[in-house]
């Protein structure tokens, strides 16, 4: 039978079903409007302020006490290891090429490891960084911007794991740096802020706000310095490549003698063959006992490779080797001497080539990484890290074949260290209007630890008579003491030490008249070294515009270098000969000046004396006073009085300095 329901019952059931449908049907589109979705949860507030530039983060993760364990009285010397993470993220508009991050450490830290980076000043790790340091990405040193990479963190961010040692900061204290910043040009960094005890953050805003989308061209502009070194990869093969290394002297007054060059390989490379230079050691055992022997045992003779050292030391070849089997490289084989181009452009470069072998897994032909941490000149120069620049072009000398170019070129820029160097030369001042010579300063070129006979290293040098100028410093004592007596000067006991300089220069004002004046420059070589191709530079603050000529030297003016005159020997006179039998090698020339472009110049009041002097590129020590005009005695009278004083002084024992 059919089942029938009353009207009321049907309505009741229908309402009940409707309620059930509303309660249990997921998509009640036929009965109700869709219920709005609540959407994703709101993003959490950023930990750090937004940054429209380069975002820097330094996070300390671990500090641990390490040996040696010191007692409480030496707590400030107790070493602790630390681990930290430095994160640099490009949140700006432009690429950051050759990114560099400054970390101002403050706890005598020693940085032991920072994979993927090098120190900007070329110091190899481990390195003392207690006064701060700059790390830079190497070899991949470019951070692209998020706009051109769709925010790919692998391309816009660098994360560096730092490991090192600090002293005296014991947990639960935190050895945090004082500040962090980006050192690239064009960025202005805010003062870094601490978040908690172990995190430091800052933002470095860039001046450019234009969106830049860059191609694969990663070349940086060339730089200038005292020395520039180019590393040109000229040929590349599976597992090895050929490189040309060229050292150029870009300083107008500095020369480099007996250069030695070293660097640190980054991926275990070794030098198979070298032309135009040589290494000090082969270190063959490094290759024989390592991966090189396994990889290349059947292709090259490992026992005869040039150098397997991770930090090879490279020297120039003697000039007689240019036509040998090891020579035949343009600019090679010059005994390690590189002159400034102002002296001889053809002698201002040195070069060599080498065949470099790579180790797995980095043997691909296109995988090219230059060495890092370049050093040259025994600490005289500080070198930056290699910068990828536009490949060098090598014109064909004959002009028949088209020019060739390097596959890749890196440039290393080196500048003379700001660390004061002990002078090797000194200058004395004199003038026709004063019968005394202002000598080189006491210990101008350093004093021995225990000078014999005993002398005073801090007492000012005593005035010299002209007759003592050509005497060896060790033989001047009698005349110095006698002259002091004639000048009514007190004689200290012990006497001042001598200058201990191998080369001394006397600058003497010869004449001073209405329209001009002249000076005589005399070079003395008291050492056992002969200086070939010598040169000197004289900086004259006020007198420079009036320079006319040098009569026995070649002279060149360099206005752009603080009003400097560069002098060198004439052909055949470019050797300053070593001393023999206490007699110095000597060269001299008169230099003439006009007063027309320098009205009001006071030659005898200091305007006629140099403010700086360099010999062979090294700055000389100068007196801090000038001779002034005063009572003048004729030369015969002064000499006669000195001889009488000497005769009397021989009755008194004197110290010979």
C-alpha positions in Angstrom: 0.0 0.0 0.0 1.2 3.5 -0.7 2.3 5.3 2.4 0.4 8.5 2.9 1.3 11.4 5.3 -1.0 14.1 6.5 -0.3 17.6 5.4 0.9 18.6 8.8 3.0 15.6 9.1 4.6 16.2 5.7 5.4 19.8 6.7 6.9 18.6 9.9 9.1 16.1 8.2 10.1 18.6 5.6 11.1 21.1 8.2 13.1 18.5 10.0 14.9 17.5 6.9 15.6 21.1 6.0 17.2 21.5 9.4 19.3 18.4 8.9 20.3 19.6 5.4 21.3 23.0 6.8 23.3 21.3 9.6 25.0 18.6 7.6 25.3 19.6 4.0 28.7 21.1 3.2 27.6 23.3 0.3 23.9 24.4 0.8 23.9 26.4 -2.5 20.3 25.6 -3.3 19.0 26.7 0.1 21.5 29.4 1.5 24.0 32.0 0.3 27.7 30.9 0.7 29.3 31.6 4.0 32.4 33.9 3.6 35.8 32.1 4.3 37.8 33.6 7.2 41.0 33.7 5.0 44.7 33.1 6.1 45.8 34.3 9.5 47.4 37.7 9.6 51.2 37.8 9.1 53.2 38.2 12.3 54.8 41.5 12.9 58.4 41.7 11.4 61.2 41.1 13.8 63.2 44.0 12.4 62.3 47.3 10.7 61.7 47.1 7.0 64.8 47.8 4.9 65.0 49.3 1.4 68.6 48.5 0.9 70.9 45.9 2.3 69.7 44.1 5.4 72.5 42.9 7.8 72.1 40.4 10.6 74.7 39.0 13.0 73.5 36.1 15.3 75.8 34.6 17.9 74.9 30.9 18.4 77.5 29.4 20.7 80.3 30.4 23.1 82.5 27.8 24.8 85.5 27.8 27.0 88.6 26.3 25.4 92.1 25.4 26.5 94.2 26.6 28.1 92.1 27.0 31.3 93.5 30.0 33.2 93.0 30.9 36.8 90.7 33.7 37.9 93.5 36.3 38.1 93.9 35.9 34.3 90.2 35.9 33.4 90.6 38.6 30.8 93.1 36.3 28.9 90.9 33.2 29.0 90.1 32.1 25.4 86.6 31.1 24.3 85.5 29.7 21.0 82.5 31.4 19.4 80.1 30.6 16.5 78.0 33.2 14.7 76.0 33.6 11.5 76.3 36.7 9.4 73.4 37.2 6.9 73.5 39.9 4.2 70.3 40.3 2.2 69.8 42.6 -0.8 66.3 44.1 -0.3 67.0 47.1 -2.5 66.7 48.1 -6.1 70.2 47.5 -7.4 72.7 44.6 -7.5 75.4 44.6 -4.8 78.6 43.8 -6.6 81.6 42.6 -4.6 79.6 42.8 -1.4 81.6 43.6 1.7 80.4 43.5 5.3 82.2 45.3 8.1 82.2 43.7 11.5 83.6 45.8 14.4 84.8 43.1 16.8 85.9 44.3 20.2 87.1 41.4 22.2 90.5 40.6 20.7 88.8 38.1 18.4 90.7 35.8 16.1 88.6 34.8 13.0 89.4 31.2 12.2 86.9 30.3 9.6 84.4 32.1 7.3 83.6 29.8 4.3 82.7 31.5 1.1 84.4 34.7 2.1 87.8 36.3 2.3 89.1 39.3 4.3 89.1 42.5 2.2 92.6 43.4 3.2 94.0 40.2 1.9 95.0 38.7 5.3 94.7 34.9 5.3 92.8 33.1 8.1 93.2 32.7 10.9 93.6 36.4 11.4 93.5 38.8 14.3 90.4 41.0 13.9 90.0 42.5 17.4 89.9 46.0 15.9 87.3 45.0 13.3 87.5 43.5 9.9 85.7 43.4 6.5 84.6 40.1 5.0 83.6 39.9 1.3 82.1 37.1 -0.8 84.6 35.1 -2.8 84.5 34.1 -5.6 80.7 34.6 -6.0 80.5 38.2 -4.7 77.3 39.6 -6.3 73.9 39.8 -4.6 71.2 40.3 -7.2 68.0 42.2 -6.4 64.7 40.5 -5.7 63.0 42.3 -8.6 65.2 40.5 -11.3 65.1 37.2 -9.5 61.5 36.9 -8.3 62.8 37.0 -4.7 65.1 34.0 -5.0 66.9 34.0 -1.7 69.8 32.0 -3.1 70.6 34.9 -5.4 69.9 37.9 -3.2 71.3 36.6 0.1 74.6 35.4 1.5 74.8 33.5 4.8 78.3 33.1 6.3 79.1 30.8 9.2 81.8 32.5 11.4 84.0 30.6 13.8 86.6 32.2 15.9 88.2 32.8 19.3 87.6 35.6 21.7 89.1 36.5 25.0 87.7 37.3 28.4 83.9 37.2 27.7 82.6 34.3 29.6 79.0 32.9 29.3 76.4 34.0 30.2 77.8 37.2 28.8 77.7 37.6 25.0 80.8 38.7 23.0 78.9 40.7 20.4 80.6 43.1 18.0 80.3 46.9 18.5 78.7 47.5 15.0 78.1 45.9 11.6 77.8 47.7 8.3 78.1 47.4 4.5 81.3 49.0 3.3 80.3 49.2 -0.4 80.1 52.7 -1.9 76.7 54.2 -2.2 75.2 52.9 1.1 74.3 54.7 4.3 74.0 52.3 7.3 72.1 53.1 10.5 73.7 52.3 13.8 73.3 48.6 14.5 70.8 47.7 17.1 70.8 44.7 19.5 67.8 42.4 19.7 68.1 40.5 22.9 71.7 39.5 23.8 72.8 37.6 20.8 71.4 39.3 17.7 72.5 42.5 16.0 70.7 44.1 13.0 71.0 47.1 10.8 69.8 48.4 7.5 72.0 50.1 4.9 70.0 52.4 2.6 71.1 52.8 -1.0 71.2 56.2 -2.8 69.7 54.7 -5.9 66.0 54.1 -6.0 65.7 53.2 -9.7 64.9 49.5 -10.5 67.8 47.9 -12.3 67.6 44.6 -14.1 71.1 43.4 -15.0 72.4 41.1 -17.6 75.0 38.4 -16.9 77.7 41.0 -17.3 79.3 41.0 -13.8 82.3 43.1 -14.7 83.5 45.7 -12.2 85.3 48.9 -13.1 89.0 48.9 -13.0 90.7 50.5 -10.0 94.0 52.4 -9.6 96.6 52.0 -6.8 100.3 52.1 -6.2 100.5 48.6 -7.8 97.9 46.8 -9.9 98.1 43.1 -10.7 96.1 41.5 -13.5 95.3 37.8 -13.5 94.4 36.9 -17.1 93.1 33.4 -18.0 94.3 33.1 -21.6 93.4 29.4 -22.3 91.2 27.0 -20.5 90.9 23.2 -20.8 89.3 20.3 -18.9 91.2 20.3 -15.6 93.7 23.1 -16.3 94.2 26.6 -17.7 97.0 29.0 -18.6 97.2 32.4 -16.8 99.2 35.5 -17.4 100.1 37.5 -14.3 101.2 41.2 -14.8 102.4 43.5 -12.1 102.2 47.2 -13.0 103.8 50.0 -11.0 101.3 52.9 -11.1 103.0 55.1 -8.5 104.9 58.0 -9.9 107.7 57.9 -7.3 107.8 54.3 -5.9 109.9 51.5 -7.2 109.8 47.8 -6.2 113.1 45.9 -5.9 113.5 42.1 -5.6 109.7 41.7 -5.6 108.2 38.5 -4.2 104.6 37.6 -4.8 102.3 35.1 -3.0 98.7 34.2 -2.8 96.4 31.5 -1.4 94.8 28.9 -3.8 91.1 28.4 -3.0 90.4 25.0 -4.4 93.6 23.0 -4.1 95.2 24.1 -7.4 98.8 23.6 -8.2 101.3 25.1 -10.8 102.5 22.6 -13.4 104.7 24.9 -15.5 105.8 28.5 -15.1 107.5 30.9 -17.6 109.2 34.2 -16.7 109.4 33.6 -13.0 110.1 30.9 -10.4 108.8 29.6 -7.1 111.0 29.3 -4.1 109.9 25.8 -3.3 108.3 23.0 -5.3 106.5 21.3 -2.3 106.0 18.3 -4.5 105.1 16.1 -1.6 101.8 18.0 -1.3 100.8 16.7 -4.7 102.3 13.2 -4.3 100.4 12.6 -1.1 97.2 14.3 -2.2 94.4 14.1 -4.8 96.7 15.5 -7.5 98.6 12.2 -7.8 95.4 10.2 -8.0 93.8 12.5 -10.6 96.7 13.2 -12.9 99.1 10.3 -12.4 98.7 9.1 -16.0 98.7 12.5 -17.7 101.6 14.6 -16.1 104.8 13.9 -14.2 103.8 15.0 -10.7 107.5 14.8 -9.6 108.4 17.6 -12.0 105.6 20.1 -11.4 106.7 23.7 -10.6 104.9 24.1 -7.2 102.3 22.3 -5.2 102.2 24.7 -2.3 98.8 26.2 -1.2 100.6 29.5 -0.9 103.4 29.7 -3.5 106.1 32.3 -3.2 107.1 33.6 -6.6 110.2 35.5 -7.6 111.3 37.2 -10.8 114.1 35.7 -12.9 117.5 37.4 -13.5 117.8 39.5 -16.7 120.1 37.0 -18.3 117.3 34.4 -18.3 115.0 36.3 -20.8 116.2 34.3 -23.8 116.4 31.0 -21.9 113.8 28.2 -22.0 112.2 29.7 -18.8 112.0 33.2 -20.3 110.5 34.6 -23.5 107.6 36.4 -21.7 107.2 40.1 -22.3 108.1 42.2 -19.2 109.8 39.2 -17.5 113.3 38.7 -16.2 114.2 42.0 -14.6 115.8 40.9 -11.4 112.6 41.8 -9.5 112.9 45.5 -10.2 109.8 47.5 -11.3 110.4 51.2 -11.9 107.8 54.0 -12.0 106.6 54.9 -15.4 107.7 58.5 -14.8 111.3 57.1 -14.8 111.0 54.5 -17.6 107.6 53.2 -18.9 109.2 50.2 -20.5 110.5 49.1 -17.0 107.3 49.7 -15.1 105.8 46.2 -15.5 106.8 42.6 -14.7 105.0 39.5 -16.0 105.0 35.7 -16.1 102.8 32.9 -17.3 101.8 29.6 -15.7 99.9 26.4 -16.3 97.5 25.8 -13.4 95.9 22.4 -12.7 92.6 22.1 -10.8 91.3 19.3 -8.6 87.9 17.5 -8.6 85.1 18.4 -8.4 86.2 21.7 -9.9 87.8 20.5 -13.2 85.2 21.8 -15.6 86.6 24.0 -18.3 84.3 27.0 -17.5 85.0 26.8 -13.7 87.6 29.4 -13.1 88.5 30.8 -9.7 91.4 33.1 -9.1 93.7 32.8 -6.0 92.9 35.1 -3.0 94.8 37.0 -0.3 97.6 38.4 -2.5 100.8 39.7 -0.9 103.7 41.5 -2.4 106.7 43.6 -1.2 107.3 42.0 2.2 104.5 43.9 3.9 105.2 47.2 2.3 101.9 46.9 0.3 98.4 46.0 1.3 96.4 44.3 -1.5 92.7 43.9 -2.0 90.9 40.8 -3.2 90.6 40.0 -7.0 87.9 41.9 -8.8 86.4 40.5 -12.0 86.9 43.2 -14.7 86.5 43.4 -18.5 88.8 40.8 -20.1 92.1 42.2 -21.2 92.8 42.6 -24.9 96.1 41.6 -26.4 96.8 43.4 -29.7 98.9 41.5 -32.2 102.3 43.1 -32.4 102.5 42.7 -36.1 99.1 44.2 -36.8 98.3 41.4 -39.2 96.4 39.0 -37.0 93.3 40.3 -35.1 93.6 41.0 -31.4 92.9 38.3 -28.9 91.3 38.7 -25.4 91.5 36.9 -22.1 88.7 34.5 -21.2 88.5 36.2 -17.8 90.5 38.9 -16.1 90.7 39.7 -12.4 92.4 42.8 -11.0 94.2 43.1 -7.7 94.9 46.6 -6.4 97.8 47.1 -3.9 98.6 50.3 -2.0 101.5 51.2 0.2 100.7 50.2 3.8 99.9 53.1 6.2 102.0 51.4 8.8 105.0 53.6 9.4 108.1 52.1 7.8 111.6 52.6 9.3 113.4 55.0 6.9 116.5 53.9 5.0 117.6 57.4 4.1 117.9 60.8 5.7 118.4 64.5 4.7 120.6 67.2 6.2 120.1 71.0 5.5 122.6 73.7 5.1 123.0 77.2 3.5 125.7 79.5 2.4 124.5 82.0 5.1 125.2 79.6 8.0 128.4 77.9 8.8 126.7 74.9 10.5 124.9 72.0 8.9 121.6 70.8 10.4 122.3 67.0 10.5 120.1 64.0 9.9 118.1 63.3 13.1 119.4 61.0 15.7 118.6 57.3 14.9 116.8 58.5 11.7 117.0 55.0 10.3 116.6 53.2 13.6 119.1 52.4 16.3 120.7 49.1 17.2 119.4 47.5 20.4 122.8 47.9 22.2 124.9 50.4 20.3 128.6 50.3 21.0 130.1 52.5 22.1 127.1 53.6 24.2 125.2 56.6 22.8 121.9 58.4 23.5 119.1 57.5 21.1 116.8 60.3 22.1 119.3 63.3 22.4 119.0 65.7 19.5 121.9 65.5 17.0 124.6 68.1 17.3 125.4 70.6 14.5 128.0 69.6 12.0 130.9 71.6 10.5 131.1 71.4 6.7 134.3 69.5 6.9 132.5 66.6 8.7 129.9 66.1 5.9 132.1 63.9 3.8 133.4 61.9 6.8 131.8 58.5 7.6 129.4 59.0 10.5 131.6 56.7 12.7 134.5 59.1 12.2 132.8 62.4 12.9 132.9 62.5 16.7 136.1 64.6 17.1 134.9 67.3 14.7 131.3 67.3 16.2 132.7 67.9 19.7 135.2 70.5 18.6 132.6 72.3 16.6 130.2 72.3 19.6 132.9 74.0 21.7 133.4 76.7 19.1 129.6 77.3 19.0 129.4 77.3 22.8 127.0 74.4 22.8 126.8 71.9 25.6 127.9 68.4 24.8 125.7 65.6 26.3 127.2 62.5 27.8 126.8 60.1 26.3 126.7 61.7 22.9 123.7 61.4 20.6 123.7 58.3 18.4 124.3 58.7 14.7 121.6 58.4 12.1 122.4 54.8 11.0 121.2 55.5 7.4 122.7 53.8 4.4 122.0 56.8 2.2 122.1 60.4 3.2 121.2 63.5 1.1 122.4 67.1 1.8 120.3 70.0 0.5 122.4 73.1 0.4 121.3 76.6 -0.5 124.1 77.8 -2.8 122.8 81.3 -3.7 119.9 83.7 -3.2 119.6 86.8 -5.3 116.9 89.2 -6.5 115.5 87.2 -9.5 116.4 83.6 -8.5 118.3 81.2 -6.3 120.0 77.8 -6.5 120.5 74.7 -4.4 123.0 71.8 -4.5 121.8 68.3 -3.9 124.4 65.8 -2.8 123.8 62.0 -2.4 126.0 59.9 -0.2 126.0 56.1 -0.2 127.4 54.9 3.1 126.2 51.3 2.7 127.7 48.3 1.0 125.0 48.4 -1.7 125.3 50.0 -5.1 122.0 51.5 -6.4 121.5 51.1 -10.1 118.9 53.3 -11.8 118.5 55.4 -8.7 116.1 58.3 -8.5 114.9 60.8 -5.9 111.8 62.9 -5.4 111.8 66.3 -3.8 108.6 67.9 -2.6 108.8 71.7 -2.5 105.8 73.5 -1.2 106.5 77.1 -2.2 109.5 77.0 -4.5 108.2 74.4 -7.0 106.7 76.8 -9.6 110.1 78.5 -10.0 112.1 75.4 -10.8 114.2 75.7 -14.0 116.6 72.9 -14.4 119.1 70.4 -12.8 122.6 70.5 -14.3 124.0 67.1 -13.5 120.8 65.1 -13.1 117.8 64.6 -15.2 114.8 66.3 -13.6 111.1 66.0 -14.3 108.3 68.0 -12.6 105.2 66.3 -11.3 102.7 69.2 -10.4 99.9 66.8 -9.6 102.0 65.1 -6.9 102.2 67.8 -4.3 104.6 69.9 -6.3 107.3 67.3 -6.7 110.5 67.3 -8.7 111.8 63.8 -9.8 115.5 63.5 -10.4 117.7 60.7 -11.7 121.2 60.2 -12.9 122.2 61.1 -16.4 123.1 58.2 -18.8 126.2 56.6 -17.4 125.7 58.3 -14.0 122.7 56.3 -12.9 124.7 54.3 -10.4 125.2 55.4 -6.8 128.2 53.4 -5.9 128.6 51.7 -2.5 131.0 53.0 0.1 134.6 51.8 0.2 137.1 52.2 3.0 134.8 54.6 4.9 134.5 56.8 1.8 130.9 57.2 0.5 129.8 56.9 -3.1 128.8 60.4 -4.0 126.7 62.2 -6.7 125.6 65.9 -6.8 123.9 68.5 -9.0 123.0 72.1 -8.7 119.3 73.0 -9.3 118.3 76.5 -10.3 115.1 78.4 -9.6 113.6 81.7 -10.7 111.6 83.9 -8.3 109.3 85.3 -11.0 106.3 82.9 -10.3 107.0 82.9 -6.6 107.1 86.5 -5.4 107.8 87.0 -1.8 109.5 83.6 -1.4 111.9 83.6 1.6 114.6 81.0 0.6 116.7 81.4 3.7 113.7 81.2 6.0 112.7 77.7 5.0 110.9 78.2 1.7 113.9 76.9 -0.2 114.0 73.5 1.6 112.0 70.4 0.7 109.1 69.3 2.9 109.5 65.7 1.9 112.2 63.7 0.1 112.1 60.1 -1.3 115.0 58.0 -2.4 114.2 55.0 -4.6 110.5 55.4 -3.6 111.1 55.3 0.2 110.5 58.4 2.2 113.6 59.9 4.0 113.8 61.3 7.5 114.2 65.1 7.5 115.3 67.6 10.2 112.6 69.6 11.9 114.5 72.9 11.7 116.2 74.9 9.0 119.5 76.8 9.0 118.9 80.5 9.4 120.9 83.5 8.5 123.4 84.8 11.2 126.9 85.9 11.7 129.0 84.6 8.9 132.7 83.6 9.1 134.7 83.1 6.1 135.6 79.5 5.3 139.3 79.8 6.1 138.7 81.4 9.5 136.1 78.8 10.5 138.3 76.0 9.3 141.3 77.4 11.2 139.3 77.7 14.4 138.1 74.2 14.0 141.6 72.8 13.5 142.8 74.6 16.6 139.8 73.2 18.6 140.6 69.7 17.2 144.2 70.0 18.3 143.1 70.9 21.9 140.4 68.2 21.9 142.9 65.5 21.1 144.1 65.8 24.7 140.7 64.6 25.9 139.5 61.0 25.2 136.3 61.0 23.0 133.7 58.4 22.2 133.7 57.3 18.6 130.1 56.8 17.3 
